[in-house]
Amino acid sequence: MNAMGLVTLIVGVVALTAPVRWSFIIMVLSTVFGAAAAFSIPGLGGASVLVPSLFLIFFAARLFAAYGEGPFLGSLAPWRPGFFLLLLTAFGVFSAIFFPRMFQGMTQTMTVERSIGARNLIALVPLRFSSNNITQSVYAVGGLICFITTFAFFRRQGTPSAFINGMLVVVGVNLGFALADIVTHFTHTDFLLSFVRTANYALLTNAEKGGLKRISGTFPEASAFADFTLVLFAIVTSLWLGGIRSKVTGTCAGLLLVALILSTSATALVGLAAILPILSLQSFLASRREPGAGRPVLIVSILASMPLVIFFVLIVMPELAHNLHDFLDEMLFSKADSQSGRERFMWNAMAYQAFLDTSGFGAGLGSARASSFGLVLLSNIGIFGALLFAMFVARLLMADLRVSHPSSRETTAVLRAAKAGIITVLISAATSGTVYDLGLMFYILAGSISALSVGARQIRSDYSPQLRTIGELQ
């Protein structure tokens, strides 16, 4: 166990006796450490257990000790999002155990080859059971546990303000490490951040593009930083558009936007182009249902002024426009012709071939990598698993407030922000997702949506018969 693992262990033990709301804040905060291993498992080829995964154990234990099994069971009630996530996880684990053996040698897949004491390598190998099936199954079960515990927190004690506070804390820490990444790079003191870069990953933390440092922060590479930061940007911007703590959320949204642009990641640029219209539409729809809940006048003004700003830049600063064109050409338009682009195209081709070779069943959770989450689903868990995932996401995005009393403006704004975060995760995964695991932030958002979109009275009625049965057995 390394230093970050020891710190996580100490913080986790303290959290067991601290107020429940603090354990939620720490759980959200831990997701920023995307390249920090708590410890490694030699029996699985040196696979890293990240800080968020270790703290999840303490988070779940604290919630269970505080609330019992009631809200945990309520999160899995039939036809709610948790029900489909439970089916999806169970099927995923089943596929990881049996499918690689059923289809062994029938196809080839891109998979991670681990070796103790060395960085992971991605190689094309014949399908077989490997440590990747185990690690991805553990991540899938961890995602389910994270969803359940987040649901329990919001059903019993959590408030919309707890969600907002948690997100603002993680935004501040993420931006702080992004600044530290830039400073340590140009002062040649990168070793100062080595304590948050201990995972057994291929670390690309010293790259530059066009003279700019490709910000990686606490993540293994710039694209991973951009994925995480883009989700935070969508959440905070949605809160700002909803008029929630406007000064703080507006400032954070602006700083996150700057960090995304300076990250020089194609993922960030493509993600921004996709999520900004969605946030604008979300704000318009909110203002129609709840006067004052959106900023339609401001959005229209910005959109209307953009052509004028672009025209002004082209006339007054032609050199800047030329440099910007070269930069975008290198980051986006020529991406497909680069070595990285060709490699990822091959990943997708092999993933699709694995889907065909297994007759649509998939090679098993963790068996194949791709460069698009859709192909990850099809190549790993097949048509049935992809349908279960689609139903889970559909239930989340269609969720709406159904409470027996008028909901607060803050609650509806948080619900919209969490949905914006979910959509952003899926957008990023669709363009660059390589594995089934979408990160614990995805399941924190999903659990928040599921809990906030149903009434407490309805939840209690769902699991009270189960509690009575348990009481009778005791």
C-alpha positions in Angstrom: 0.0 0.0 0.0 1.4 3.4 -1.0 1.0 6.8 0.6 -2.4 7.6 -1.0 -3.7 4.2 0.0 -2.7 4.8 3.6 -4.3 8.3 3.6 -7.5 6.8 2.1 -7.5 4.1 4.8 -7.2 6.7 7.6 -9.8 9.0 6.1 -12.1 6.0 5.6 -11.8 4.9 9.2 -12.5 8.5 10.4 -15.5 8.7 8.1 -17.1 5.7 9.8 -17.6 7.9 12.9 -18.1 11.3 11.2 -21.5 12.7 10.1 -22.9 10.9 7.1 -22.9 14.0 4.9 -19.1 14.2 5.2 -18.7 10.7 3.9 -20.7 11.7 0.8 -18.5 14.8 0.2 -15.4 12.7 0.6 -16.8 10.1 -1.8 -17.4 12.7 -4.5 -14.0 14.2 -3.9 -12.2 10.9 -4.2 -13.3 10.6 -7.8 -10.8 13.3 -8.8 -7.9 10.9 -8.2 -8.1 9.1 -11.4 -4.4 8.0 -11.5 -3.8 7.4 -7.8 -3.6 3.8 -6.8 -4.3 2.9 -3.2 -2.5 -0.4 -3.7 -1.8 -3.0 -6.4 -2.8 -6.7 -6.6 0.1 -8.9 -7.7 -2.2 -11.9 -8.2 -3.9 -9.9 -11.0 -0.8 -8.8 -12.8 -0.3 -5.7 -10.7 -3.8 -4.3 -11.3 -4.3 -1.1 -9.4 -7.0 -0.4 -6.9 -7.7 3.3 -7.2 -8.4 5.6 -4.3 -12.2 6.0 -5.1 -12.7 2.3 -5.1 -11.1 1.8 -1.7 -13.1 4.6 -0.1 -16.3 3.3 -1.6 -16.0 0.4 0.9 -16.1 2.8 3.8 -18.8 4.9 2.2 -21.1 1.9 1.9 -20.3 0.7 5.4 -21.1 4.2 6.8 -24.4 4.4 5.0 -25.4 0.8 5.9 -24.6 1.4 9.6 -26.6 4.6 9.6 -29.7 3.6 7.7 -29.8 -0.2 7.5 -30.9 -2.2 4.5 -34.1 -0.4 3.9 -33.1 2.3 1.5 -30.6 -0.1 -0.1 -33.4 -2.4 -1.0 -35.6 0.5 -2.1 -33.0 1.5 -4.7 -33.5 -1.8 -6.5 -37.3 -1.7 -6.6 -38.6 -3.2 -9.9 -38.7 -1.1 -13.0 -36.7 1.7 -11.4 -33.2 2.5 -12.7 -31.5 0.5 -10.0 -33.5 -2.6 -11.0 -32.1 -2.5 -14.5 -28.6 -1.7 -13.2 -28.8 -4.8 -11.0 -29.8 -7.0 -14.0 -27.0 -5.4 -16.1 -24.4 -6.0 -13.4 -25.4 -9.6 -12.8 -25.4 -10.4 -16.5 -22.0 -8.6 -16.9 -20.4 -10.7 -14.2 -22.0 -13.9 -15.6 -20.6 -13.1 -19.0 -17.1 -12.3 -17.6 -17.0 -15.8 -16.0 -18.4 -17.9 -18.8 -18.2 -16.2 -22.2 -14.4 -16.1 -22.5 -14.4 -19.9 -21.9 -17.4 -20.6 -24.2 -15.8 -18.6 -27.1 -12.2 -19.2 -26.3 -10.0 -19.0 -29.4 -13.0 -18.2 -31.7 -12.0 -14.5 -32.1 -9.3 -12.0 -31.3 -9.7 -9.0 -29.0 -7.7 -5.9 -28.0 -7.0 -6.3 -24.3 -4.6 -5.1 -21.6 -1.6 -7.2 -21.0 -0.5 -6.6 -17.4 3.0 -7.3 -15.9 4.1 -6.6 -12.3 6.5 -3.7 -12.1 5.8 -2.4 -15.6 3.2 -0.3 -17.3 0.2 -2.0 -19.0 0.3 -2.7 -22.7 -2.7 -3.1 -25.1 -2.2 -6.1 -27.5 -4.3 -8.1 -29.9 -4.6 -11.6 -28.5 -6.9 -14.7 -29.0 -9.9 -14.6 -26.7 -9.3 -16.2 -23.3 -10.2 -15.6 -19.7 -7.8 -13.1 -18.1 -7.4 -10.7 -15.2 -9.3 -8.1 -17.1 -12.5 -10.1 -16.7 -12.0 -10.0 -13.0 -11.1 -6.3 -12.7 -13.9 -5.1 -14.9 -16.4 -7.3 -13.0 -15.2 -5.7 -9.7 -15.6 -2.3 -11.2 -19.1 -3.2 -12.4 -20.1 -4.4 -8.9 -18.5 -1.3 -7.4 -20.6 0.9 -9.7 -23.7 -0.9 -8.5 -22.7 -0.4 -4.8 -22.0 3.3 -5.5 -25.4 3.8 -7.1 -27.1 2.0 -4.1 -25.3 3.9 -1.4 -25.8 7.3 -3.1 -29.5 6.5 -3.5 -29.6 5.7 0.2 -27.9 8.9 1.2 -30.3 11.1 -0.7 -33.4 9.2 0.4 -32.6 9.4 4.1 -30.6 12.5 4.8 -29.1 14.0 1.6 -30.4 17.3 0.4 -29.8 19.1 -2.9 -27.4 21.4 -1.1 -25.2 18.3 -0.3 -25.0 17.5 -4.0 -24.1 21.1 -4.9 -21.5 21.3 -2.1 -19.9 18.1 -3.2 -19.6 19.1 -6.8 -18.1 22.5 -5.9 -15.5 20.9 -3.7 -14.4 18.5 -6.4 -14.3 21.4 -8.9 -12.0 23.4 -6.7 -9.7 20.4 -6.1 -9.6 19.5 -9.8 -8.8 23.1 -10.8 -6.1 23.3 -8.1 -4.4 20.2 -9.4 -4.7 21.4 -13.0 -2.9 24.6 -12.1 -0.3 22.6 -10.2 0.2 20.4 -13.2 1.0 23.4 -15.4 3.3 25.1 -12.8 5.3 21.9 -12.0 5.7 21.1 -15.7 7.3 24.5 -16.6 9.4 24.6 -13.4 10.5 21.0 -14.0 9.2 19.9 -10.6 6.8 17.2 -11.9 7.9 14.9 -9.1 5.9 16.9 -6.7 2.7 15.4 -8.2 4.1 11.8 -8.3 2.0 10.9 -5.2 -1.2 11.1 -7.3 0.2 9.3 -10.3 0.8 5.8 -8.9 -1.5 3.6 -10.9 -0.2 0.9 -13.2 -1.2 2.9 -16.3 0.6 4.3 -19.3 1.1 7.8 -18.0 1.2 10.6 -20.6 1.6 13.6 -18.2 4.4 15.6 -19.8 3.0 16.2 -23.3 2.8 19.6 -25.0 0.8 20.7 -27.9 1.5 24.0 -29.7 3.6 25.2 -26.8 0.8 24.6 -24.3 1.0 22.0 -21.6 -1.6 19.3 -22.1 -3.2 19.4 -18.7 -3.6 15.9 -17.1 -3.9 17.0 -13.4 -4.6 13.9 -11.3 -5.3 11.7 -14.3 -3.1 9.6 -16.5 -3.4 11.7 -19.6 -5.0 14.9 -21.0 -8.1 13.1 -22.5 -9.0 11.5 -19.1 -8.7 14.9 -17.5 -10.9 16.4 -20.2 -13.5 13.7 -19.8 -13.8 14.3 -16.0 -13.6 18.1 -16.3 -16.2 18.2 -19.0 -18.7 16.4 -16.7 -18.0 18.9 -14.0 -18.5 21.7 -16.5 -21.8 20.4 -17.6 -23.1 20.0 -14.0 -21.9 23.4 -12.7 -23.0 25.2 -15.9 -26.5 23.7 -15.6 -26.7 24.8 -12.0 -25.6 28.3 -13.0 -28.2 28.4 -15.8 -30.8 27.3 -13.1 -29.8 30.3 -11.0 -28.3 28.2 -8.2 -25.5 30.1 -6.3 -24.9 32.1 -9.5 -21.7 33.8 -8.5 -19.9 30.7 -7.4 -21.2 28.4 -10.1 -20.7 31.0 -12.8 -17.1 31.5 -11.8 -16.4 27.8 -11.6 -18.0 27.2 -15.0 -15.8 29.9 -16.6 -12.6 28.4 -15.0 -13.6 24.9 -16.0 -14.1 26.1 -19.6 -10.6 27.7 -19.6 -9.1 24.5 -18.3 -10.9 22.4 -21.0 -9.6 24.6 -23.7 -6.0 24.7 -22.3 -6.1 20.9 -22.0 -5.7 20.8 -25.8 -7.7 17.6 -25.9 -9.9 16.7 -28.9 -12.2 15.1 -26.4 -12.8 18.4 -24.7 -13.4 20.3 -28.0 -15.8 17.7 -29.3 -17.5 17.4 -26.0 -18.0 21.1 -25.6 -19.5 21.3 -29.1 -22.0 18.6 -28.2 -22.9 19.6 -24.6 -23.3 23.4 -25.0 -26.4 23.1 -27.3 -27.9 20.5 -24.9 -27.4 22.9 -21.9 -28.9 25.7 -23.8 -32.0 23.6 -24.7 -32.3 22.4 -21.1 -32.3 26.0 -19.9 -35.0 27.0 -22.5 -37.2 24.2 -21.5 -36.7 24.9 -17.8 -37.7 28.6 -18.3 -40.9 27.5 -20.0 -41.9 25.3 -17.1 -40.6 27.5 -14.3 -40.3 31.2 -14.9 -36.9 32.4 -13.7 -35.3 28.9 -13.7 -33.3 29.5 -16.9 -31.4 32.2 -18.7 -32.9 32.3 -22.2 -32.2 35.9 -22.8 -28.5 35.6 -22.0 -28.2 32.4 -24.1 -29.8 34.0 -27.1 -27.6 37.1 -26.7 -24.4 35.0 -26.6 -25.5 32.8 -29.6 -26.5 35.9 -31.6 -23.2 37.7 -30.9 -20.9 34.7 -31.8 -21.0 35.3 -35.6 -20.1 39.0 -35.0 -17.2 38.1 -32.7 -15.8 35.5 -35.2 -16.1 38.0 -38.0 -14.3 40.7 -36.0 -11.4 38.3 -35.1 -11.0 37.2 -38.8 -10.6 40.8 -39.9 -8.6 42.3 -37.0 -6.4 39.3 -36.2 -5.9 37.2 -39.3 -2.7 35.6 -37.9 -4.6 34.4 -34.8 -7.2 32.9 -37.0 -4.5 31.2 -39.1 -2.8 29.8 -36.0 -6.2 28.6 -34.6 -6.9 26.8 -37.9 -3.6 25.0 -37.7 -4.3 24.1 -34.1 -7.7 22.7 -34.8 -6.4 20.9 -37.8 -3.8 19.1 -35.7 -6.2 18.3 -32.9 -9.4 17.4 -34.8 -9.3 17.3 -38.6 -6.0 15.3 -38.9 -6.7 13.1 -35.9 -8.0 10.2 -38.0 -4.7 10.1 -40.0 -2.5 10.0 -36.9 -1.0 6.9 -35.5 -3.3 7.1 -32.5 -6.3 7.5 -34.8 -5.3 4.4 -36.9 -4.8 2.4 -33.7 -8.2 3.3 -32.3 -9.8 2.5 -35.7 -8.3 -0.9 -35.4 -9.6 -1.3 -31.9 -13.1 -0.6 -33.1 -12.7 -3.0 -36.1 -11.6 -5.8 -33.8 -14.3 -5.1 -31.3 -17.0 -5.3 -34.0 -15.5 -8.5 -35.4 -15.6 -10.0 -31.8 -19.3 -9.1 -31.7 -19.9 -10.9 -34.9 -17.7 -13.9 -34.1 -19.6 -14.5 -30.8 -23.0 -14.3 -32.6 -24.0 -11.2 -30.8 -23.5 -12.6 -27.3 -20.2 -10.7 -26.7 -16.8 -11.9 -25.6 -17.5 -11.3 -21.9 -17.2 -8.3 -19.7 -13.6 -7.1 -19.7 -12.5 -9.2 -22.7 -12.4 -6.5 -25.4 -11.4 -2.9 -25.8 -12.7 -0.4 -28.3 -12.5 3.3 -28.9 -16.3 3.9 -28.6 -18.5 2.9 -25.7 -21.2 1.5 -28.0 -18.7 -1.0 -29.5 -17.4 -1.8 -26.0 -20.9 -2.8 -24.9 -21.5 -4.9 -28.0 -18.1 -6.6 -28.0 -18.2 -7.3 -24.2 -21.8 -8.0 -23.2 -23.5 -8.3 -26.6 -27.0 -7.2 -27.7 -28.7 -8.3 -24.4 -26.3 -6.4 -22.2 -26.5 -3.3 -24.4 -30.3 -3.3 -24.2 -30.1 -3.5 -20.4 -27.7 -0.5 -20.3 -30.0 1.4 -22.7 -33.0 0.8 -20.4 -31.0 1.8 -17.4 -30.0 5.1 -19.0 -33.5 5.7 -20.4 -35.1 5.3 -17.0 -32.6 7.9 -15.6 -33.1 10.5 -18.3 -36.9 10.1 -18.2 -37.0 10.4 -14.4 -39.0 13.4 -13.2 -40.0 14.7 -9.8 -43.0 12.8 -8.5 -43.3 14.0 -4.9 -46.5 14.5 -2.9 -45.5 18.1 -2.1 -44.2 21.0 -4.2 -40.5 20.5 -5.0 -38.0 23.2 -4.4 -36.3 25.1 -7.2 -33.0 23.8 -5.9 -34.1 20.2 -6.2 -35.3 20.5 -9.8 -32.0 22.3 -10.7 -29.9 19.6 -9.1 -31.9 16.9 -11.0 -31.3 18.8 -14.3 -27.6 19.2 -13.5 -27.2 15.5 -12.7 -28.9 14.5 -16.0 -26.6 16.9 -17.8 -23.6 15.2 -16.2 -24.9 11.7 -17.2 -25.4 12.9 -20.8 -21.9 14.3 -20.9 -20.4 11.1 -19.6 -22.2 9.2 -22.4 -21.1 11.7 -25.0 -17.4 11.4 -24.0 -17.7 7.6 -23.8 -19.3 7.4 -27.2 -16.3 9.2 -28.8 -13.4 7.8 -26.8 -14.7 5.2 -24.2 -12.4 2.1 -24.1 -13.8 0.0 -21.3 -17.2 -0.8 -19.7 -16.3 1.1 -16.5 -17.6 4.7 -16.7 -16.2 5.8 -13.4 -17.8 6.2 -10.0 -18.9 9.8 -10.8 -21.4 8.3 -13.3 -23.0 6.2 -10.6 -23.0 9.0 -8.1 -25.0 11.1 -10.6 -27.3 8.1 -11.4 -28.0 7.4 -7.8 -28.8 11.1 -7.2 -31.2 11.2 -10.0 -33.0 8.0 -9.0 -33.3 9.2 -5.4 -34.4 12.8 -6.1 -37.0 11.8 -8.7 -39.3 9.8 -6.4 -41.1 10.7 -3.3 -40.0 9.5 0.1 -43.4 8.1 0.9 -43.3 6.0 -2.3 -39.8 4.6 -1.5 -40.9 3.7 2.1 -43.9 1.8 0.8 -41.6 -0.2 -1.6 -39.3 -1.7 1.0 -41.5 -1.6 4.1 -43.0 -5.1 3.3 -39.5 -6.4 2.9 -38.5 -4.9 6.3 -41.5 -6.5 8.0 -40.6 -9.9 6.5 -37.0 -9.5 7.8 -38.3 -8.5 11.2 -40.6 -11.5 11.4 -37.7 -13.8 10.5 -35.6 -12.3 13.3 
